[in-house]
Amino acid sequence: MGLPVNLQQDEVVVAVRKRHPVYVILKGILALVIAGLAIWLFSWLSGASPWTTSIWGWLMGATVVIVALYLGLLFYRYQNDLWIVTNQRLIDSLRTTPVNQSISSTDLINVQDIRIERRGILATIFNFGDVVCQTASTEGEFSFRGVGDPKGLMEKLDRLRDEARRSGGSAPAQPQPAAG
């Protein structure tokens, strides 16, 4: 897999994370439920007033197109939203469209505090949540949203941060298998 950034000297990728698939699937299901309710409402309204049937038909078609585009965008973002953990830094790469990309990076030694947030029964059952790193930068937070095994990622980040601080800015390379 090609990384969206060039690695620095002696930098080794420790983990590459994406959002948990269940997190994305739940967003898709919610969009389908809302679209289904809207289509049902439009269908009911078209039966209530026969002279506006074509308007409601157009709205139903527009709803289907909008939801299809949203689901496509959701899948595209799932494929192109990466968090990369190296032995020296955290990298957040988000490609929202084929022509728009945002990349953020922070050195591990700048991470001051790490916390996890898991909300809801499904996040608990499927073991996904947010890992939020408080940094020394003006941005303040570096967040991994909707990732699997947030506790394991927090422990890995904490260990890597401590190693980076002990070695003066670059932790010893200890590659581990990437988890998705």
C-alpha positions as CSV (number, residue, x, y, z in Angstrom):
1,M,0.0,0.0,0.0
2,G,1.4,3.4,-0.9
3,L,1.5,5.9,1.9
4,P,0.3,9.5,1.4
5,V,3.5,10.8,2.9
6,N,7.2,10.1,2.6
7,L,8.8,8.6,5.7
8,Q,11.6,10.4,7.5
9,Q,15.0,8.9,8.0
10,D,14.9,5.9,10.4
11,E,11.0,6.1,10.5
12,V,9.1,2.9,10.5
13,V,5.4,2.4,10.1
14,V,4.0,0.7,13.2
15,A,0.3,0.6,12.3
16,V,-2.1,1.9,9.7
17,R,-5.7,2.3,10.9
18,K,-9.0,3.0,9.2
19,R,-12.4,3.5,10.7
20,H,-14.0,0.3,11.9
21,P,-16.3,-1.2,9.2
22,V,-19.2,-1.4,11.6
23,Y,-18.9,2.3,12.2
24,V,-19.3,3.0,8.5
25,I,-22.0,0.4,8.0
26,L,-24.1,2.0,10.8
27,K,-23.9,5.4,9.1
28,G,-25.0,3.8,5.9
29,I,-27.9,2.0,7.5
30,L,-29.0,5.3,9.2
31,A,-29.0,7.0,5.7
32,L,-31.1,4.2,4.2
33,V,-33.6,4.3,7.0
34,I,-34.0,8.1,6.7
35,A,-34.3,7.8,2.9
36,G,-36.9,5.0,3.3
37,L,-39.0,7.1,5.6
38,A,-38.7,10.1,3.2
39,I,-39.8,7.9,0.3
40,W,-42.7,6.5,2.3
41,L,-43.8,10.0,3.2
42,F,-43.5,11.2,-0.4
43,S,-45.5,8.2,-1.6
44,W,-48.2,8.8,1.0
45,L,-48.4,12.5,0.0
46,S,-48.6,11.7,-3.7
47,G,-51.7,9.5,-2.9
48,A,-53.3,12.3,-0.8
49,S,-53.1,14.9,-3.6
50,P,-53.3,13.4,-7.1
51,W,-52.5,16.6,-9.0
52,T,-49.0,16.8,-7.5
53,T,-48.1,13.1,-8.1
54,S,-45.3,14.0,-10.5
55,I,-43.7,16.4,-7.9
56,W,-43.6,13.6,-5.3
57,G,-42.2,11.2,-7.9
58,W,-39.4,13.6,-8.6
59,L,-38.7,14.0,-4.9
60,M,-38.6,10.2,-4.5
61,G,-36.1,9.9,-7.4
62,A,-34.0,12.8,-6.0
63,T,-33.9,11.0,-2.6
64,V,-32.7,7.8,-4.1
65,V,-30.0,9.7,-6.1
66,I,-28.9,11.7,-3.0
67,V,-28.7,8.5,-0.8
68,A,-26.7,6.7,-3.5
69,L,-24.2,9.5,-3.8
70,Y,-24.0,9.7,0.0
71,L,-23.3,5.9,0.3
72,G,-20.7,6.2,-2.5
73,L,-19.0,9.1,-0.7
74,L,-19.1,7.2,2.6
75,F,-17.4,4.2,1.0
76,Y,-14.8,6.5,-0.7
77,R,-14.0,8.2,2.5
78,Y,-13.7,4.8,4.3
79,Q,-11.1,3.7,1.7
80,N,-9.2,7.1,1.8
81,D,-9.3,8.0,5.5
82,L,-6.0,6.7,7.1
83,W,-4.3,7.1,10.4
84,I,-0.7,6.1,10.2
85,V,1.4,5.5,13.4
86,T,5.2,5.4,13.0
87,N,7.9,5.2,15.6
88,Q,8.3,9.0,15.3
89,R,4.9,10.6,14.6
90,L,1.2,10.3,14.0
91,I,-0.2,11.0,10.5
92,D,-3.8,11.7,9.6
93,S,-4.6,11.5,5.9
94,L,-8.0,12.2,4.6
95,R,-8.9,12.4,0.9
96,T,-12.4,13.7,0.8
97,T,-12.6,13.6,-3.1
98,P,-10.1,12.6,-5.7
99,V,-8.8,16.2,-5.9
100,N,-9.0,17.2,-2.2
101,Q,-6.6,15.8,0.5
102,S,-5.8,16.9,4.0
103,I,-2.7,15.6,5.8
104,S,-1.8,16.3,9.4
105,S,1.2,15.2,11.3
106,T,2.5,15.5,14.9
107,D,5.6,14.1,16.5
108,L,5.0,11.5,19.2
109,I,7.0,13.5,21.7
110,N,4.4,16.3,21.3
111,V,1.6,14.0,22.5
112,Q,0.8,15.1,26.1
113,D,-2.3,13.1,26.9
114,I,-4.2,10.1,25.3
115,R,-7.8,9.2,26.0
116,I,-10.3,6.9,24.4
117,E,-14.0,7.5,24.0
118,R,-16.5,4.7,23.3
119,R,-20.1,5.7,23.0
120,G,-23.0,3.3,22.8
121,I,-23.7,-0.4,23.0
122,L,-22.7,-1.1,19.4
123,A,-19.3,0.5,19.9
124,T,-18.8,-1.6,23.0
125,I,-20.0,-4.8,21.3
126,F,-17.9,-4.3,18.2
127,N,-15.0,-2.7,20.0
128,F,-14.6,0.6,18.2
129,G,-14.3,4.2,19.4
130,D,-12.2,7.3,19.3
131,V,-8.6,7.8,20.4
132,V,-7.9,11.4,21.1
133,C,-4.4,12.6,21.6
134,Q,-3.9,16.0,23.2
135,T,-0.8,17.7,21.6
136,A,1.4,20.6,22.4
137,S,0.5,22.3,19.1
138,T,-1.9,25.1,18.6
139,E,-4.4,22.6,17.0
140,G,-4.7,20.9,20.4
141,E,-6.1,17.5,19.4
142,F,-5.2,14.7,17.1
143,S,-8.1,12.3,16.8
144,F,-8.5,8.7,15.4
145,R,-12.3,8.6,15.0
146,G,-14.2,5.3,14.9
147,V,-11.2,3.0,15.0
148,G,-11.2,-0.7,16.1
149,D,-9.6,-1.7,19.4
150,P,-9.2,1.9,20.7
151,K,-7.7,0.6,24.0
152,G,-5.0,-1.4,22.2
153,L,-4.2,1.6,20.0
154,M,-4.0,3.9,23.1
155,E,-1.6,1.5,24.8
156,K,0.5,1.3,21.6
157,L,0.6,5.1,21.3
158,D,1.5,5.5,25.0
159,R,4.4,3.0,24.7
160,L,5.7,4.6,21.5
161,R,5.5,8.1,22.9
162,D,7.4,7.0,26.0
163,E,10.1,5.3,23.8
164,A,10.3,8.4,21.6
165,R,10.8,10.6,24.7
166,R,13.5,8.3,26.2
167,S,15.4,8.2,22.9
168,G,15.2,12.0,22.4
169,G,12.7,12.1,19.6
170,S,12.8,8.9,17.6
171,A,11.7,5.6,19.1
172,P,13.5,2.3,18.3
173,A,11.9,0.6,15.3
174,Q,9.6,-2.2,16.4
175,P,7.3,-2.9,13.4
176,Q,4.1,-4.7,14.3
177,P,1.3,-6.0,12.0
178,A,-1.1,-3.3,11.0
179,A,-4.6,-3.7,12.3
180,G,-7.6,-2.3,10.4
